[in-house]
């Protein structure tokens, strides 16, 4: 296997394997989805307030 040149590696990283524990891996996987859930929830609340404010509902 060809080793990458050190000058092309991102700063602070080497070719060592970075292992995560099971909870850390699960948390890292679900963090991206939580952003979308939070954004959708905020949008729905704002739409509900707008409907109530303008008396549509």
C-alpha positions in Angstrom: 0.0 0.0 0.0 1.3 3.4 -0.9 1.8 5.8 2.0 0.6 9.4 1.4 3.2 12.1 1.5 3.2 13.9 4.8 2.9 17.3 3.1 -0.5 16.3 1.7 -2.0 15.1 5.0 -4.3 17.5 6.8 -2.6 19.2 9.7 -2.7 17.3 12.9 -3.5 13.9 11.3 -1.3 11.0 10.5 -2.0 7.6 8.9 -3.1 6.1 12.2 -6.5 4.5 12.5 -9.0 6.5 14.6 -11.3 4.2 16.3 -14.5 5.2 18.2 -16.4 3.4 20.8 -19.9 2.2 19.9 -21.8 5.1 21.7 -19.5 7.7 20.1 -20.0 6.2 16.6 -23.8 6.1 17.1 -23.8 9.7 18.3 -21.7 10.9 15.4 -24.1 9.1 13.0 -27.3 10.6 14.4 -26.0 14.2 14.9 -26.6 15.2 11.3 -30.2 14.0 11.3 -30.9 16.0 14.5 -30.1 19.2 12.7 -32.9 18.5 10.2 -35.4 17.5 13.0 -34.7 20.7 14.9 -35.0 22.9 11.8 -38.3 21.2 10.8 -39.7 21.6 14.3 -38.9 25.3 14.4 -40.4 25.9 11.0 -43.6 24.1 12.0 -43.9 26.2 15.2 -43.4 29.4 13.2 -46.0 28.4 10.7 -48.5 27.5 13.5 -47.9 30.9 15.2 -48.4 32.7 11.9 -51.7 30.9 11.2 -52.9 31.7 14.7 -51.7 35.3 14.4 -53.6 35.9 11.2 -56.6 34.0 12.3 -56.5 31.4 9.6 -56.9 28.4 11.9 
